Amino acid sequence: MPLVYLTRRERFNAAHKLHREEWDDQKNLEVFGKCANPNWHGHNYTLWVTAKGEPDPITGYVLNLADLRDVVREKVTDKLDHRNLNLDVDFLKGIQPSTENLAVAIWEELVEEVKKLGGELHSIKVEETENNSVEYFGE
């Protein structure tokens, strides 16, 4: 059977601030630039969740995309959308909310859930701006 990759796209809006408490404002500004804005800043994120597997011989599905949609929304986007990533999101507590760390944290939220649906998580891609994105493959 062929190995097939399928992707679900979701969107969410969230605020965050990149900073280290042990650094002064100048050092935070030097390292994180405008992302260290003391009054936060936001992004319109796009998330791609890609699963892989062999299509079922009866349904033709690797997994049901409606089920994947529901899991991604319940476990991830409902928790992130219109939230402060530094303060409001349980799975980001104590984690610097860079796009890199966000992708890894989303992977950890979804890897077992995708297995339950019959697929294998292949990648998480988080687009922070139209020019900047991160992709994580669980490695």
C-alpha positions as CSV (number, residue, x, y, z in Angstrom):
1,M,0.0,0.0,0.0
2,P,1.2,3.5,-0.7
3,L,2.2,5.9,2.1
4,V,0.0,9.0,1.9
5,Y,0.4,12.4,3.6
6,L,-2.6,14.5,4.4
7,T,-2.7,18.0,5.9
8,R,-5.3,20.0,7.9
9,R,-5.0,23.8,8.0
10,E,-6.3,25.8,11.0
11,R,-5.9,29.4,11.9
12,F,-5.7,31.2,15.2
13,N,-4.9,34.6,16.6
14,A,-2.8,35.1,19.7
15,A,-0.6,37.5,21.6
16,H,2.8,36.8,23.1
17,K,6.0,38.5,24.4
18,L,9.4,37.1,24.1
19,H,11.5,38.0,27.1
20,R,13.7,36.7,29.9
21,E,12.7,37.8,33.4
22,E,16.4,37.8,34.5
23,W,17.4,40.2,31.7
24,D,16.8,43.9,31.8
25,D,14.6,45.6,29.1
26,Q,17.7,46.6,27.0
27,K,19.0,43.0,26.8
28,N,15.5,41.7,26.0
29,L,15.2,44.3,23.2
30,E,18.7,43.4,21.9
31,V,17.9,39.7,21.7
32,F,14.2,39.7,20.8
33,G,13.7,43.0,19.1
34,K,10.0,44.1,18.8
35,C,8.9,40.7,20.0
36,A,10.0,41.9,23.5
37,N,7.4,44.7,23.5
38,P,6.4,45.2,27.2
39,N,2.8,45.6,26.1
40,W,2.7,42.3,24.1
41,H,2.1,41.9,20.4
42,G,0.0,39.5,18.3
43,H,0.0,37.4,15.2
44,N,-2.5,35.8,12.9
45,Y,-1.1,32.3,12.9
46,T,-1.7,29.5,10.4
47,L,-1.2,25.9,11.5
48,W,-0.7,22.9,9.3
49,V,-1.0,19.5,10.8
50,T,0.3,16.7,8.5
51,A,-0.4,13.0,9.2
52,K,0.7,10.0,7.2
53,G,-0.3,6.4,6.7
54,E,-1.7,3.9,4.3
55,P,-5.2,4.4,3.1
56,D,-7.8,2.0,4.5
57,P,-8.8,-0.4,1.7
58,I,-12.5,0.2,2.5
59,T,-12.8,3.9,3.2
60,G,-9.7,5.1,1.2
61,Y,-8.9,7.3,4.2
62,V,-5.6,7.5,6.1
63,L,-7.8,8.9,8.8
64,N,-11.0,10.9,8.8
65,L,-10.2,14.6,8.3
66,A,-13.3,15.6,10.2
67,D,-12.0,13.7,13.2
68,L,-8.5,15.3,12.7
69,R,-10.2,18.7,12.6
70,D,-12.0,18.1,15.8
71,V,-8.9,16.9,17.6
72,V,-6.8,19.8,16.4
73,R,-9.5,22.3,17.5
74,E,-10.1,20.7,20.9
75,K,-6.4,20.1,21.9
76,V,-4.8,23.1,20.2
77,T,-6.6,25.9,18.4
78,D,-9.4,26.3,20.9
79,K,-6.8,26.8,23.6
80,L,-4.6,29.2,21.5
81,D,-7.2,31.3,19.7
82,H,-7.5,34.9,21.1
83,R,-5.3,34.0,24.0
84,N,-2.0,35.3,25.5
85,L,0.5,32.5,24.8
86,N,2.6,33.5,27.9
87,L,-0.3,33.5,30.3
88,D,-3.4,31.6,29.1
89,V,-2.3,28.3,27.5
90,D,-1.9,25.2,29.8
91,F,0.5,23.4,27.5
92,L,2.8,26.4,27.2
93,K,3.3,27.1,30.9
94,G,6.9,27.8,31.6
95,I,7.9,27.7,27.9
96,Q,9.2,30.7,26.0
97,P,6.4,31.1,23.3
98,S,8.6,31.4,20.3
99,T,7.2,29.9,17.1
100,E,9.8,27.1,17.4
101,N,8.6,26.1,20.9
102,L,5.0,26.5,19.8
103,A,5.5,24.0,17.0
104,V,7.1,21.5,19.4
105,A,4.4,21.9,22.0
106,I,1.6,21.5,19.5
107,W,3.3,18.3,18.3
108,E,3.3,17.0,21.9
109,E,-0.4,17.7,22.2
110,L,-1.3,15.9,19.0
111,V,1.1,13.0,18.5
112,E,-0.9,10.4,20.5
113,E,-4.2,11.8,19.4
114,V,-3.3,11.3,15.7
115,K,-2.3,7.7,16.5
116,K,-5.8,7.1,18.0
117,L,-7.3,8.3,14.7
118,G,-5.3,5.6,12.8
119,G,-2.5,7.8,11.4
120,E,1.0,8.9,12.3
121,L,1.9,12.6,12.9
122,H,4.4,13.6,10.2
123,S,4.8,17.4,10.8
124,I,3.6,20.5,12.4
125,K,4.0,23.8,10.6
126,V,3.3,27.1,12.2
127,E,3.3,30.2,10.1
128,E,3.7,33.3,12.3
129,T,3.8,35.8,9.4
130,E,3.7,35.5,5.7
131,N,7.5,35.5,5.7
132,N,8.2,33.4,8.8
133,S,7.3,29.8,9.6
134,V,8.6,26.8,11.5
135,E,8.2,23.2,10.7
136,Y,8.7,20.4,13.2
137,F,9.0,16.6,12.5
138,G,9.2,15.2,16.0
139,E,12.9,14.9,16.0
